[in-house]
């Protein structure tokens, strides 16, 4: 049986950078290390860091109660007020925000300061989107789907700036922008989808189209992994979404000649290799 693994599977630049920053703090021997929210959306990585003494701050209230220590900003980024709070409390700050996300923060701050209404294409409850909203001078509007795009109502001629969550589906982004563009606004569209995300989605779709079964590896809360699964499922009915090898062992995969494997940007390489080995030896 043939097993094909996507070349783009696994850690992206931003995730790798963020995880390395946390392990670097651990290796320095620091005792009070916190991440504001899970550093990345992968339970295996977060669990390993917790075993090494890294605690996750789940809310602003928990940060407010902190008296000392090092606070690491998650790869998804946070709003401006969180930075201010860390500074006011005189805590040590390590910024592991993905550089591509930081770029969006600068864009929405500058555009909103110039009077443009910020429209974010993405999931309103995703931490990256919550962080982006926190850099807008005025409240941003989040659009996640066609229904919300069609329901968008602003005064005709309104000046708007459209950006995207970095892990949003590129084709969906284009479709939603087309809907908004027809409404007669003074529109400034900036495609802020990460190039690595676009490449990963494109490769996953092409791979799923030519294999008999497709395995997508990643955390359940990982937005980019969820998008990969949607894309693969549309092209290959036998698509399976797993977090670890244990999940795959629960499935009864049909007899196949060729299996494709891809993984989200927060999936460690060792998990991908474990799945590769299992598929080659057991199926």
Beta strands, then each sheet from edge to edge (+ up, - down):
strand 1: 2-5
strand 2: 33-36
strand 3: 54-57
strand 4: 70-73
strand 5: 92-95
strand 6: 117-121
strand 7: 141-143
strand 8: 159-164
strand 9: 186-189
strand 10: 213-217
strand 11: 239-242
strand 12: 258-263
sheet 1: 1+ 12+ 10+ 11+
sheet 2: 3+ 2+ 4+ 5+
sheet 3: 7+ 6+ 8+ 9+
end
